[in-house]
Amino acid sequence: MNVYPVRAIYMAEMMRTRRTLLQSVVSPVISTSLYFVVFGAAIGSRIDEIGGVSYGAFIVPGLIMLMLLTQSVSNASFGIFFPKFSGSIYELLSAPISFLEIVIGYVGAAATKSVVLGLIILATARLFVPMEVAHPAWMLLFLLLTAVTFSMLGFIIGIWADGFDQLQLVPLLVITPLTFLGGSFYSIDMLPPFWQGVTLFNPVVYLVSGFRWSFYGISDVSMGASLAMVLLFLFVCLAVIAWIFRTGYRLKP
């Protein structure tokens, strides 16, 4: 693998983040802080502990996961859509670069932004609620795997989209609702038995649950199921990307 084109793509994407620092970093951190104020302080004072964890601390992994999923998809989709929109992607495709190097450059940059943002939000959360991370290595692993997986999903969306409105279609109408309904702000054990079963078909439940386990050692589903779901989604996204470059879907005029 040639590291020079990977580094060039990666650095170009990271430079774009610096130019849009207010939108890329400051805005998500402020939005998350408002969640802490509303849910953690106003609502959390009226809710008992969940699994021995205060409600304010309980929602921290869910809020980080909410921002991580949406930002990973947005960063990667915009990153690949702009070259496609401007036509410069044809120069990239005609260069002696493999599709793997292109994906590593764009997905790596998007995942890096999301991981950094997740760590910033985690540090911000400590200003609102006292908390400790029980399994920091597992937390970082889940953070990295989720960021890479959903950055690959964003890469797919960026290639599929024909306009800017389609870039926001999946994050707003699919990912955000699934995250809110995936146990980000509550434990699925609080639901009636029927809805507990329905909720288990939501893949985000496994991501949030596994990530929360790395913080407090409590989860709605087993750690093995959470890790398996992340890896399954990662390989599915990788297979779809390989098919896109093999067939030229939405890349060839």
C-alpha positions in Angstrom: 0.0 0.0 0.0 1.3 3.5 -1.0 1.1 5.7 2.1 1.7 9.0 0.3 -1.7 9.3 -1.4 -3.4 8.1 1.9 -1.5 10.8 3.8 -2.4 13.5 1.2 -6.1 12.7 1.3 -6.0 12.4 5.1 -4.3 15.8 5.6 -6.5 17.5 3.0 -9.6 16.4 5.0 -8.1 17.4 8.3 -7.3 20.8 6.9 -10.9 21.2 5.9 -11.9 20.5 9.5 -9.6 23.3 10.7 -11.3 25.7 8.3 -14.7 24.7 9.7 -13.8 24.3 13.3 -16.9 26.1 14.6 -19.2 23.8 12.8 -17.2 20.6 13.1 -16.3 20.8 16.8 -17.7 23.7 18.7 -21.3 23.2 17.6 -21.6 19.5 18.6 -20.0 20.2 22.0 -22.5 23.0 22.7 -25.4 20.9 21.6 -24.3 18.0 23.9 -23.8 20.5 26.8 -27.5 21.5 26.3 -28.5 17.9 26.5 -26.7 17.6 29.9 -28.5 20.7 31.2 -31.9 19.6 30.0 -31.8 15.8 30.6 -29.1 15.6 33.3 -30.1 18.5 35.5 -33.8 19.2 34.8 -35.1 15.7 34.2 -32.4 13.7 36.0 -33.3 15.2 39.3 -36.7 13.5 39.0 -35.4 10.1 38.0 -33.9 7.5 40.4 -30.6 5.8 39.7 -30.5 3.3 36.9 -28.4 0.2 37.7 -26.8 2.1 40.6 -25.7 5.0 38.3 -27.1 8.5 38.5 -29.2 9.5 35.6 -26.9 12.3 34.6 -23.9 9.9 34.4 -26.1 7.2 32.8 -26.8 9.2 29.7 -23.2 10.2 29.0 -22.4 7.1 26.9 -25.6 7.6 25.0 -24.9 11.2 24.2 -21.4 10.5 23.1 -22.7 7.7 20.8 -25.4 10.0 19.4 -22.8 12.6 18.4 -20.4 10.0 17.3 -22.8 8.3 14.9 -24.1 11.5 13.3 -20.8 13.2 13.0 -19.0 10.2 11.6 -21.6 9.9 8.9 -21.7 13.6 8.1 -17.9 14.0 8.0 -17.3 11.1 5.7 -20.3 11.8 3.4 -19.4 15.4 2.9 -15.7 14.5 2.4 -16.3 12.2 -0.6 -19.4 14.1 -1.9 -17.5 17.4 -2.6 -14.9 15.8 -5.0 -17.8 14.0 -6.7 -19.8 17.2 -6.9 -16.9 19.2 -8.3 -15.8 16.5 -10.7 -12.3 16.2 -9.1 -13.0 12.7 -8.1 -12.3 11.5 -11.7 -8.8 12.8 -11.3 -8.5 10.7 -8.1 -9.9 7.6 -9.8 -7.6 7.9 -12.8 -4.5 8.3 -10.5 -2.5 5.1 -9.6 -4.3 4.7 -6.3 -6.2 1.7 -5.2 -9.7 2.0 -3.8 -8.4 0.8 -0.4 -6.1 3.8 -0.2 -8.9 6.2 -1.1 -11.2 4.7 1.5 -8.5 4.7 4.2 -7.7 8.4 3.5 -11.3 9.6 3.7 -12.6 7.2 6.3 -9.5 7.6 8.4 -9.9 11.4 8.5 -13.6 11.2 9.3 -13.1 8.7 12.0 -10.3 10.7 13.6 -12.5 13.8 13.7 -15.3 11.8 15.4 -13.0 10.1 18.0 -11.5 13.5 18.9 -14.9 15.0 19.2 -16.1 12.0 21.4 -13.1 12.5 23.7 -13.9 16.2 23.9 -17.5 15.5 24.8 -16.3 13.0 27.4 -14.1 15.6 29.0 -17.0 18.1 28.8 -19.3 15.6 30.6 -17.0 15.6 33.6 -17.8 19.2 34.1 -21.5 18.3 34.6 -21.5 14.9 36.4 -19.0 12.9 38.4 -18.1 9.8 36.5 -15.4 7.2 36.0 -14.6 4.9 33.1 -14.5 1.3 34.4 -12.9 -0.2 31.3 -11.0 2.5 29.4 -9.5 0.1 26.9 -12.9 -1.3 25.9 -14.2 2.3 25.7 -11.5 3.4 23.3 -12.0 0.2 21.2 -15.8 0.7 20.9 -15.2 4.4 20.2 -12.8 3.6 17.4 -14.7 0.7 15.9 -18.0 2.7 15.8 -16.3 5.8 14.3 -14.7 3.7 11.6 -17.9 1.8 10.8 -20.2 4.8 10.6 -17.6 6.8 8.7 -17.7 4.0 6.1 -21.4 4.2 6.1 -21.1 8.0 5.5 -18.6 7.3 2.6 -21.3 5.1 1.0 -24.0 7.8 1.5 -21.7 10.4 0.0 -21.2 8.3 -3.2 -24.9 7.5 -3.3 -26.2 11.0 -2.8 -27.0 13.2 -5.8 -27.5 16.4 -3.9 -26.9 18.1 -0.5 -30.4 17.3 0.7 -29.7 13.5 0.3 -26.6 13.8 2.5 -28.8 14.7 5.5 -31.6 12.2 4.7 -30.1 9.2 6.4 -28.6 11.0 9.5 -31.8 12.9 10.2 -34.5 10.3 9.3 -32.7 7.1 10.2 -29.7 7.3 12.5 -30.9 10.0 14.9 -34.3 8.4 15.5 -32.7 4.9 16.0 -30.2 6.4 18.4 -32.9 8.1 20.5 -34.9 4.8 20.5 -31.8 2.7 21.2 -31.5 3.3 24.9 -29.4 6.4 24.8 -31.5 8.1 27.5 -33.0 5.1 29.2 -32.6 1.4 29.9 -34.7 -0.9 27.7 -35.5 -2.8 30.9 -37.8 0.1 31.7 -40.0 -0.8 28.7 -42.8 -3.3 28.6 -41.8 -6.8 27.6 -43.3 -6.5 24.1 -41.3 -3.2 23.3 -38.2 -4.7 24.8 -38.3 -7.4 22.1 -39.0 -4.9 19.4 -36.2 -2.7 20.6 -33.7 -5.5 20.2 -34.1 -5.2 16.4 -32.6 -1.8 16.6 -28.9 -2.2 15.9 -28.0 1.0 17.8 -29.1 -0.7 21.0 -26.1 -3.0 20.8 -23.7 0.0 20.2 -25.0 2.1 23.0 -25.2 -0.9 25.4 -21.7 -2.0 24.8 -20.3 1.5 25.1 -22.2 2.0 28.4 -20.8 -1.3 29.7 -17.3 0.0 29.2 -18.2 3.0 31.5 -20.2 1.4 34.3 -20.2 -2.4 33.8 -23.9 -2.4 33.1 -25.6 -3.1 29.8 -29.0 -4.1 28.3 -27.4 -6.8 26.0 -24.3 -8.9 26.4 -20.9 -7.5 25.6 -20.2 -10.2 23.0 -23.4 -9.4 21.1 -22.5 -5.7 21.1 -19.0 -6.3 19.7 -20.4 -8.8 17.2 -22.9 -6.3 15.9 -20.2 -3.6 15.4 -17.9 -6.0 13.5 -20.8 -7.3 11.4 -21.8 -3.8 10.4 -18.2 -2.9 9.7 -17.7 -5.9 7.3 -21.0 -5.2 5.6 -20.0 -1.6 4.9 -16.6 -2.7 3.6 -18.2 -5.2 1.3 -20.6 -2.5 -0.1 -17.7 -0.1 -0.7 -15.7 -2.8 -2.5 -18.8 -3.5 -4.7 -19.1 0.3 -5.5 -15.5 0.6 -6.7 -15.7 -2.7 -8.6 -18.9 -1.8 -10.5 -18.3 2.0 -10.6 -21.7 2.7 -9.0 -22.4 6.5 -9.0 -18.8 7.0 -9.9 -18.6 6.5 -13.6 -20.6 9.0 -15.8 
